[in-house]
């Protein structure tokens, strides 16, 4: 028991100042986070009702679905629209593409800003002089990125779930699945960017390399 005490104390000291730094980081980035989260969740909220107001049922929506499925350009951009083209399918087919892509962009830009941009402008060094633990800054950045993307996924899934409660063309399971995809996408891109940031020393190179990785992943997925 005595032999384990120094090891435990060392591990705890590696994250010294974690809580205060998380709160400080969220406070510093609160406006930027709001500017990402609110519009993205808002986009999710308005898409299905917009389709419902223009095409209230499957019969009125059939010509639209047929034209979208036969359009090669839309196939390249969004993939094949599944049949029969319910509100849930149509909304997630089009809106989902934009939300997932913008989620990736959000995670990438936030990760670069919190790592190499802060270091380049000297903020990271100033924070480090406060006596933080060895892993505190890295753990803080990872925590904020995970929390941000989890909040986005939760918000998107909750909005769709509430809409599904009053619709026979949407399901709660589909809403939950979409929210999970959004959250996992953002967390994955954020984690990848953090790894890339360890390989480059300036914000521009880090950003370019992260974009190359993201573009390559998109091509492989396509």
C-alpha positions in Angstrom: 0.0 0.0 0.0 2.8 2.3 0.9 4.6 1.5 -2.4 1.6 2.5 -4.4 1.1 5.9 -2.7 3.9 7.8 -4.6 2.6 6.4 -8.0 -0.9 7.5 -7.2 0.2 11.0 -6.1 2.3 11.3 -9.3 -0.7 10.4 -11.5 -2.9 12.9 -9.7 -0.3 15.6 -10.1 -0.2 15.0 -13.9 -3.7 16.5 -14.1 -3.3 19.3 -11.6 -5.5 22.2 -12.4 -7.7 20.2 -14.8 -11.1 21.5 -13.5 -10.2 25.2 -13.5 -8.6 25.0 -16.9 -11.6 23.3 -18.4 -13.8 26.1 -17.1 -11.4 28.7 -18.4 -11.3 27.1 -21.9 -15.0 26.9 -22.1 -15.3 30.5 -21.0 -12.8 31.6 -23.6 -14.4 29.7 -26.5 -18.0 30.1 -25.4 -19.0 32.5 -28.2 -17.3 30.4 -30.9 -18.9 27.2 -29.6 -22.3 28.9 -29.5 -21.8 30.2 -33.1 -21.3 26.5 -34.2 -23.8 24.7 -32.0 -26.8 26.9 -32.3 -27.0 27.2 -36.1 -26.2 23.5 -36.6 -29.0 22.4 -34.2 -31.2 25.0 -35.8 -30.6 23.5 -39.2 -31.6 20.1 -37.9 -34.7 21.6 -36.3 -36.1 23.4 -39.4 -35.4 20.8 -42.2 -38.1 18.2 -41.6 -40.9 20.8 -40.9 -39.9 22.6 -44.1 -40.4 19.4 -46.1 -43.6 18.6 -44.3 -45.1 22.0 -45.1 -44.2 21.7 -48.8 -44.9 18.0 -49.2 -47.3 16.9 -46.5 -47.5 13.2 -47.5 -45.7 10.5 -49.5 -48.0 10.9 -52.5 -47.2 14.6 -52.9 -43.5 13.9 -52.4 -43.2 11.1 -54.9 -42.3 13.3 -58.0 -39.6 15.0 -55.8 -38.2 11.7 -54.6 -38.1 10.3 -58.2 -36.3 13.3 -59.5 -33.7 13.3 -56.7 -33.0 9.6 -57.1 -32.5 10.0 -60.9 -30.3 13.0 -60.6 -26.6 12.0 -60.9 -25.4 15.3 -59.4 -27.3 14.7 -56.2 -26.1 11.2 -56.0 -22.5 12.4 -56.0 -23.2 15.0 -53.3 -25.5 13.1 -51.0 -25.6 9.5 -52.1 -28.7 7.6 -53.1 -31.9 8.8 -51.5 -33.6 5.7 -49.9 -37.1 4.7 -50.7 -39.9 5.5 -50.0 -38.6 9.0 -49.2 -40.2 9.6 -45.8 -39.6 12.8 -43.9 -36.9 11.2 -41.8 -35.1 9.8 -44.8 -35.3 13.0 -46.8 -34.2 15.2 -44.0 -31.2 13.1 -43.0 -30.2 12.5 -46.6 -29.8 16.2 -47.4 -29.5 18.0 -44.0 -27.5 15.1 -42.5 -24.8 15.6 -45.2 -24.3 19.3 -44.3 -24.5 18.8 -40.6 -21.9 16.0 -40.6 -19.6 17.9 -42.9 -19.9 21.1 -40.8 -19.4 19.1 -37.6 -16.1 17.8 -39.0 -15.0 21.3 -39.9 -16.0 22.6 -36.4 -14.0 19.9 -34.7 -10.9 20.4 -36.9 -10.8 24.2 -36.5 -11.4 24.1 -32.8 -8.7 21.5 -32.3 -6.2 23.6 -34.3 -7.1 26.7 -32.4 -6.8 25.1 -29.0 -3.4 23.6 -29.8 -1.1 25.2 -32.3 -2.8 28.6 -32.5 -2.7 29.0 -28.7 0.9 28.0 -28.7 1.8 30.3 -31.6 0.3 33.3 -29.9 1.9 32.4 -26.5 -1.3 31.7 -24.6 -0.4 28.0 -24.0 2.9 29.0 -22.4 1.2 31.6 -20.1 -1.3 28.9 -19.0 1.5 26.4 -18.4 3.2 28.8 -15.9 0.3 28.4 -13.6 1.7 25.1 -12.3 -0.4 22.7 -14.3 0.2 19.0 -14.5 2.0 17.4 -17.4 -1.2 16.2 -19.1 -3.6 18.9 -18.0 -3.6 21.0 -21.2 -4.0 17.9 -23.4 -6.7 16.4 -21.3 -8.5 19.8 -21.2 -8.5 20.1 -25.0 -9.7 16.6 -25.4 -12.5 17.0 -22.8 -13.8 20.3 -24.4 -13.8 18.7 -27.8 -15.6 15.6 -26.6 -18.1 17.7 -24.7 -18.8 20.0 -27.6 -19.5 17.2 -30.1 -21.5 15.3 -27.5 -23.6 18.4 -26.9 -24.1 18.8 -30.7 -25.1 15.1 -31.1 -27.4 15.3 -28.1 -29.1 18.5 -29.4 -29.5 17.2 -32.9 -30.9 13.8 -31.7 -33.2 15.4 -29.2 -34.7 17.8 -31.8 -35.4 15.0 -34.2 -36.8 12.8 -31.4 -39.3 15.5 -30.5 -40.3 15.8 -34.1 -40.6 12.1 -34.4 -43.1 12.0 -31.5 -45.7 13.7 -33.7 -44.9 12.1 -37.0 -45.4 8.6 -38.5 -42.6 9.2 -41.0 -39.8 9.7 -38.4 -38.6 7.4 -35.6 -36.9 8.0 -32.3 -34.4 5.3 -33.2 -33.5 7.2 -36.3 -33.1 10.4 -34.3 -30.8 8.7 -31.8 -28.8 7.1 -34.5 -28.3 10.4 -36.3 -27.2 12.1 -33.0 -24.7 9.4 -32.4 -23.3 9.7 -35.9 -22.8 13.5 -35.5 -21.1 13.1 -32.1 -18.8 10.3 -33.2 -17.9 12.1 -36.4 -16.9 15.3 -34.5 -15.0 13.4 -31.8 -13.2 11.3 -34.4 -12.1 14.3 -36.4 -11.1 16.2 -33.3 -9.0 13.3 -32.1 -7.3 12.9 -35.5 -6.5 16.7 -35.6 -4.9 16.4 -32.1 -2.7 13.7 -33.4 -1.8 15.7 -36.5 -1.0 18.7 -34.3 1.8 16.7 -32.7 3.5 16.3 -36.0 3.6 19.9 -37.1 4.8 23.0 -35.3 2.7 25.9 -36.7 -1.0 26.4 -37.2 -0.9 26.7 -41.0 0.9 23.4 -41.5 -1.3 21.6 -38.9 -4.5 23.0 -40.5 -3.4 21.9 -44.0 -2.4 18.5 -42.9 -5.6 18.0 -41.0 -7.6 19.0 -44.1 -5.7 16.6 -46.2 -6.5 13.8 -43.8 -10.2 14.8 -43.7 -10.4 15.0 -47.5 -8.7 11.6 -47.8 -11.2 10.0 -45.4 -14.0 11.6 -47.4 -12.7 10.1 -50.6 -12.3 6.7 -49.0 -15.8 6.8 -47.7 -17.2 7.8 -51.1 
